């Protein structure tokens, strides 16, 4: 945070941006610490943030930090879980059936970048979107230890989906005029 603040002040960064970057640095450190101590809670926090990410993008007018927040959270979470597994001596790299299928999926996504019907930049963006999900296959396998765990994760995802779908339904029923009246961020 001190490095972010000092470099931001030296570059004459606006206070709003400086505050967002400082909050981002603290947030990443907190996600890493939480992911190291309790990976299940960190994954829960990640998916809770995922449900409100679009609102944050609107409210900050797609600020570049908010735009890459999911990627940074994914990296911090995966690094924390991998560090924990490495320290505990449980980090094993193997090429089994699931890993082979994921490797094939990643290869298929990379081939899609070179599709002649796709612009190269859009292909790279699609690659990022698809490959960002790959670590969660391994996290899901790591966090699923019993049938009770499966029920808990199912309940969590149902709650998050209910929240997101309810908000979408309210948005649909109230129409665009109500949302436009909330300010310029919601006018689009």
N, C-alpha and C positions, 0 to 999 in steps of 0.2 A: 504494500500500500504506500509505503514511504517512497519507493522507487517510482511508482505511478504518479504520485503527487508531485515529486520533484521534477520528473521529466515533463509532466504536463504544465507545470508552472514555467519551466524553462522554455517550453515551446509556445507559451502564451495561449494555452488551451482555454476555451470558455469553461466557466465554473460548472455548468451543467454536464459537459462532457467529462470533465475531471471527476465529478461526483459519480457518474455512471461507471467510469473505468475503475475507480477505487472500490465501488460496490461490487463490481465484477471480479476484481482480484480477491476480495474478501470472500465472495460467494464461491469462487473456484477452490480456494483453500478450505472452506467449510465443507464443500462437497467431497473433496479428496479425504479430509479427516473423517467425515461421516461414512464414506465408502469403505475406508480402511477399518473402522470400528464396527460398522453395521451395514453391510452391503444391501440388505433387504430394505432398510430405511432409506438409503440413498437412491435406490431404484424407484421406490415409492415417491420420493421427493421429485425425482426426474420426471416421472409421468404426470405428477400433479402440475409441475411447471409446464409441461408440454400442453396441458389442457388450457392454459392461459397465455401461451406464447403469442398467439395472434393478437390478443388484446394489447400486450406490451408493445408489439410492433406498431400497432395503430397509434397508441398513446405517445410513443417516442418518434413517430414518423419514420419508422424503419431505421433507427439509429444503427450504425454499423456494429456496435457491440451487441445490441439486442438481436441483430440479424444473425450473428455467429454464436449466440449464447448456447444454443442446443448442441452445436458441434463441440464447443469448449467444455460443456457439462459432460458430454459423452466421453471425451478424452480424459477428463479428471476422474470420472467414475470408473472407467475401464482401467486407468493407471492405478487407482486405489485398490481395486479388487485384485489386479495382477500382482501388485506389490504385497498385498496381504497373503495371497496364495504362495508367492515366492518365499516370503519370510517363514511361513508355516511349512514350507517344503512340499506343497501340494501342486505347484505349477508344473504341469506336464504338457508337452506339445506332442501330439500324435496325429496321424492322418488316418482316421477311421472313416466310416460311412458318412456321418454327418459332416465332418470336415471336408471330405471329398466333394459332397454335394454343395457346400458353401463355396468351395474353391471354384467349382463349375459355375455357380451363380455369379460370383465375382468376375469370372472370365467372360461370361455372357454379357454382363453389364459393360465391361470394357470393350467388347466387340461392338456393342450398340453405339458407342461414342463415334465410331467410324461409319455409321450408317449414312449413305449418301443423301438420304432424305432429311437428315438432321443437321442443323448448323453445329459446328464444332463446340462452341461455347455452351449451347443448350445440352449437347451430349455430355460434356464434362459436369454440368450441373446435375443432370440426371444420374450420372455415375456417383456423385457425392451423396445424393439422396438415397440411392439404393444401398451403397456400401456402408453408410452410417448405421444402418440397422443390423449389420452383421454381428457386431459385438454383443448385441442383446440376445442372440441365439445362444451364445456361450454363457452369458450371465443367467439366462433363464434356466439352462441346464444346471448351472452351479447353484442357483438358489432353490431349485426344486428338490426337496429331500424326502417329502412324504405327501400323502394324499391331502393331509391337512394344509400343507403349504400351497398345494394346487387350489384348494378351496379359497384360501386367503387371497391369492393373486387374482382368482376369478372374481371374487367379491370386490376387490380394489378396482379392477378394470371395469366392472359393471357400474360402480359408483362414479368413476370418472366419465364413462360414456354417458351415463344418465345426466350428469352435470352439463356436458358439452351439448348433448342432444336437446336438453331442456332449454338451454340458452338459444340454440338455433331455432327451436320452435317458437319461443317468445319473439325472437327477431323476425321470424316469418309472419307471425300473427299481428304484430304491432306495425309492421310496414316500415319503409325507409324514412318516413318523415320524422318519427320519434327519434331515430338514431342520428339523423342529420342535425336535429336541434341540440344534440349533446356536444357539438363543437366541430371544428374543422377536421379533427382526426377521424371522425366518423362520417364525414360528408361524402367520402368516396364510396 
